[in-house]
C-alpha cells in the first residue's frame, strides 16, 4: 500500500492540472459553418422562340398546259420533238388545211357577192328616187307660184281690180298645187323608206359574209396548233397521219423558267406559314430562295396540309428538294431548356437573389428542345444554369464565371 500512494498522488495531480487549463470557446462546439454553392447563371432575355425544320418537296413547272387542237383534221406534220424549247406562238404541229382553205375561198366569194348586191341596190335606189325627187321639186315650184298668184289676187280683189270669180279660180289653183306637192312628197318618202329597208337588209348580208370570212380565216389558222406560251414541249400525244377532233389534247407544254415546290405539313405548322412567307430550298448542295404562294388549308387524307412555294432559280422540274422553314413557337423570356426543373406538376427555375437560390415557378410557352420560352421570370433575372443536382431552395450560392 505504501508503494502505491505516490502513484495515486501523481494521477490526482495530473487531473487537477487538466481541470485548471484554458477552456474552448462555446462557438466551437456549435453546428458546422454553412458552405456556398458555386453556380453559373444566365441573364433572362425577352424574345421570340423559333425553330428551323426541313421537309421534302417536289419541283414542278409553275405553269403547264395540255394544249388541244382547235380544229378537226388529219395530222399533217409534227414540227418539234419532245423536250424541245419553243417560243410563244410557235407552230408545233400542222393539220391538213384543204377543207379549211376551201371554206375560206367560199367565204371570200360570198362576201364579194354580197358587196356587189349592195352596190347594185344602191345604184338602183338612186336611179328610182331621182325622178321622184325631180317631181317633188317641180310640184314645190308650182306651189310657190300658185301661192304667189293667189296672194296677189287677194290684194287686187280687195282693191276692186279683180272679180271674185277670178279669185276663186286662183284659190282653187293654189289648193291643187298644194295637193300635188303633198302627193309628190309622200311618193318620195314612201320610195325612200322602201329603199332604206332593202339597203339595210343587204348591208346585214355584207356584215354576215364578213363574219363568215373571219371565221373561215380562223379555221384555217387553227390547222396550225401553236404554243400558247414559251416553254418546253414535255409530251406529244399524236403522230402524223392520225385524225384528231377539235378539243383533243395534242401536246403538253411546260414553262420551266419558273418552278414551284409542293410539300405537306401538319395543320398547326401549315397555319404558321401564311402566304408570302419566305423559305429556303436546298438542291444539289445549293440554297435557293422560295416564297409560299398557295395553301390548301384543309388537311388531306393523310391529315397533312399541302403548300406550294414559288422558287427562284434554274432547277430541273420533277426533282426532289428539301424545304427549310422557321416556325415561331412563342414569345416570352428565353432560357436554356436545362434551366427548368419539375416536381410533380410544377415547373420552376432557380433565380439568384441576394446570394440565395430562390425557387421561382414558371409556365412554359414554347419549347424548341434546346431553348424554352417561359413566363414568370422578370427580364434581366439571373437564372442558374446548369443547375447543380444538390441545389435546394434558399441555398447560399456564389456566382462564378
Secondary structure, 3 states (H helix, E strand, C coil): CHHHHHHHHHHHHHHHHHHCCCCCCHHHHCCCCCCCEEECEEECEEEEEEEEEEEEEEEEEEEEEEEECCCCEEEEEECCCCCCEECCCCEEEEECCHHHHHHHHHHHHHHHHHHHHHHHHHHHHHHHHHHHHHHHHHHHHHHHHHHHHHHHHHHHHHHCCCCHHHHHHHHHHHHHHHHHHHHHHHHHHHHHHHHHHHHHHHHHHHHHHHHHHHHHHHHHHCCEEECCCCEEEEEECCCCCCEECCCCEEEEEEEEEEEEEEEEEEHHHHHCCCCCCEEEEEECCEEEEEEEEEECCCCCCCCEEEEEEEECCCCCCCCEEEEEEEEEEEEEEEEEHHHCEEECCEEEEEEEECCEEEEEECEEEEECCCEEEEECCCCCCEEECCCCCCCCCCCEEEECC
